[in-house]
């Protein structure tokens, strides 16, 4: 496996925890998907972004409601394992196309190859910037799903914004830290890459928009923050999760205190370039000790949904 694929494979395998709340997320997402199908102008092609183990949605729903379902992820091993557990008939299987995609272009640029080795000898901020900038060259032109541009009636995006590169950078920096590499230089690497993340997310979002038909719909889940089960903050969220206004108040208070995260920024950028519709807050248990607070948001290129 390539380095970014290996890292994402480890992320996909890190959560095998299942409980009723996790099943409830799956059910809620499917109900919202079902409510939209009758309002779509067309149901020829659906594309799934960041499929992973497909815990947040039902692949069966997509093959039963679309003529073609394109499932994408960098870790197709997890995708195949999950599909093999389903009782799909031959007709359903024929509808599915699986595509391995690294969504940022950093794999193409060999960003993590010799990453630590190249940085270990850098002892100034300028040298660090030089190494990183060299590995980021040309990414402004990176495209994925080029052959499917303006072809998708529906795109489903699993929570991927927080998984686009930065967590892997933090892991690499943690290894550098263990070698005794100076802390102020490690902090500079982390800050430098955090500054790059808005551009990486913008390119990702633009690729999504360019893949949609003009009449297409974008259905996005984004993990906004992680909460410890049993904490006071968790209890506030647990009690308010079904009330959108209450959750927005909690979120805005959190944002004022801690700022905008990567999951937030992905949706905020889409708000700027697309027409936003329905929003919901959901809980996604990660393990017995923590949950992700997820925001679901639906976007359109145009006013294409039938009136309810």
N, C-alpha and C positions, 0 to 999 in steps of 0.2 A: 504493500500500500504506500501511496505517497503521503508526505508528512501531514498535510491539512486533512486528507481523508482519514488517516490514522487517528488524529486528534478528534475529529467529529465522530468517528466510530466509537471512541471511548466515551464521548458524551452521550451518544445514543444508548449505549449499554449501561450507563451509570444509574439509570432509574428503571428498576423492574418492580417498583413499589406500586401496588394496586389497592385502592380502597373504594368505598362507595362514592366519595366525593370526586375521585378521578373518573369513575364511570359516569357520574352526573355531568361532568364537563363534556364528555363525549356525547351524551344524550342531548344536552342543550345546544351544542354546535350542530348536530344533525337536525334538530327541530328547526333551527334558524335557516339552515340550508334548504330544508324541505319547503319552508314558507316562501322561499325566493324563487323556486323553480318555475312556478306558474307565471311569474312576473318577468322572466327573462325573454328577450326577443327571440333568442335562438339557443339551442342546446347541442350544437354540433361538437364543440371541443372544449374540454376543461383541462386546465394545467394546474398541477399541484407543486408548490415550491417548498422545499425543506421538509419532505415527507417523513424521513427518519423511520421510526417504528410505527408511525401512523396511529398514535394513541389518542389524538385529539379529534379525529374524524373517521368516518367509515368509508373505505375504498368501495365497498359494495354499493353504497349510495351513489357514488359517482358513476360506476359502470351501469347502474340501472337507470340513470337519468341523462347520460350524455352518450353521443355516438362514439366519441373517442376520448380517452383519458390519458394524459401524459403525466407520468409521475417522475419528479426530478429530485435528486439529492446527490451530494458528493459521496454518500455512504450507501451504495446500492445493495450492499450485503445485508444491512438491516432492513431495507425495503423488501428484498426477496424473502428474507426470513419471515417477515410479517405477512406477506402475500401468500406464502406457502401454508400458513396456518388457517387461511380462509378456504371455505368450500366453494370456490368459483367454478362455474361450468365453462366449457370450451368457448361458448359464445361470449361470455363475460371476459375471459382471458384475452380473446382476440381484440377487444377494445382497448387494451392497456399497452402503452408504449413506455418503457423505462429509459430515462436518460441521466447519465452521470454528469453533474454540473458543479463546478466550483464557482460560486456566484460573484467573487470579488476580482478575479484575475490575478491574485497573488500567487496562486499555484503556477500559472503560466510564466510568471516572472521569477519563479524559484525563490520566492521571498524567504522561506524558512530554511532553505538549504544552506548549510554552513552559517546560519544566522548568528549563533553564539560565537563560533570561531572567528567570524569577521569582526564582531563587536568587542571581543575580549581584549584586543590590542588597541582599541580606540580609547584614548585618555582625555579627549576634549569633546565638548558639545559639537563643535564643528565637524570633527571626524565622524561622530555618530550620525549627524544629519546627512553627511555625504554618503555613508553606507546605506542608510534607509532610503534617501531620495533616489539613489541609483536603482534600488529594487522596486521603486514605485513608478518608474518611468513608463509612459505609454498607457497607464491604466485609465486615463480619461477617455480612451477610445474603446475600452473593453466592452464587448457585447456577449451576452449569452442568449440562447434560443433565437439566434439570428434567422434561422430558417423558418421560424414560426411568427415572425413579426406581423402584427395586426391580424392575427388569426384566431385568437382565443376569445370565446364567448364568456368564459368565466375563469378566473384565476383565484386559487385558494393558497394563502400564504400561512404556513405554520409559524410559530414564534421563532424567528431566526435572527432578528436584528442584534440581539446580544451575543449571538454565536458567530457573527461575521468577523473573524480574525482576532479581535481584541483579547478575548480570553486566552487564546493561544499565545499571544504576545506576553501576557502576564505570566503564563506558565514558563515560557522561555526565560523571562526575567527572574523568576523564582530560582531557576537552575543557575543562572549567572550569579545570583546572590549567594548561593551555596558555595561557589568557587572563591568567594571573597572579593568579587568585583565591586568597586566603590559604589556605595549606596546613592550618592548624588548623581552618578552617571546612569544608574538603573532608573532612578526617578525621571531623568531626562528622557530616556527611551520610552518609558510608559506615557509620559506627557506628550511627547512627539507623536506617538501613534494614536493617542486619544484625540489629538488635534486633527489627525488625518481621517478619523472615523466619519465625520459628517459628509465628506466628499465620497467616501466608500459607500455610505448608505444612500446618498443622492444618486449615485450611478446605479446601484441596485434597484432603487425605485424607478428610475427612468427606464431601465430595461423592462420592468414589469409593465409600465405604461405603454411602451412601444410594442409589447407582445399582445396587448389587448386590441380587439376590434374597436372601432369607434362606438359601437353599441355594447361594448363589453362591461363586465362587472368584476370588481376586485374585492375579495373577502379576506381581511387581514386580521390575524391574531398576533398580539405583541405582549411579551412579558414585561411589565412595567417595574415591578419590584418583587423581591423575595422576602418572605416574612416568617419569623420563627413561630411555630405552632404553640399556642398557650400564652404568648405574649399579650400585653395590653393592646398593642397595635393590631395584632391578629384578631382579637376579640371584637375590636371596633369594625374591622373589615368584614368579619364573618357575619356580624349583625346587620351591616349596611350593604352587603354585596348585591342584594336584589333591588336596591333603591338607587337609581342612576344619579340623582341629584346629590344624595348623601355621599356616594363614592367620588363624585367629582369634587366635592368639598374636601374630602379626605385627601384626594390626589393633589389638589392645588395647594393644600397646606404642606404636604410632603415635598412638593416641588419647590415651594418657597424656601424650605429648610435645606434641602439637599441638591437642588438644581435639576436640570433635565438630563436624563439618562439616555442610553443608546436606544432602548425600546421606545421611549417617549419620542425621541427625535425622528425615528422612522415614520411614525404616524403624523407628527407635526409637519414633516416635509411633504407627505402625501396630501395633507390638508391644503397645502399651498398650490399643488399642481393638479388636483382632481376635485371632483364634486363629492363631498362627504355626505353619507346618509346615516343609516342606523348605527348606533353604538351600544355596546353592552360591556359590563364588567363581570369577570368570571374568576373562579378559583381553580388552580391546577396543582394538586398535591405533587410534590417532588419526592419526598420520603416522609417517614413518620414524624420528622422534626420540622419540616419546612414546606411552605407552599409558594407557588408563584401567583401573583395577582396579575391577571391577563386582561387586556383591553381588546375587544373585538370591534372592528370598524369596517364599514362597507363603503366602497367608492365606485363612482361611475365616470366615464369619460364625458358622457352627455346625459341628458335627462331621458334615459332609455327605459326605465321601469314603468310598467303600467300603473295607473293610479289604483290605490287600494279601494 
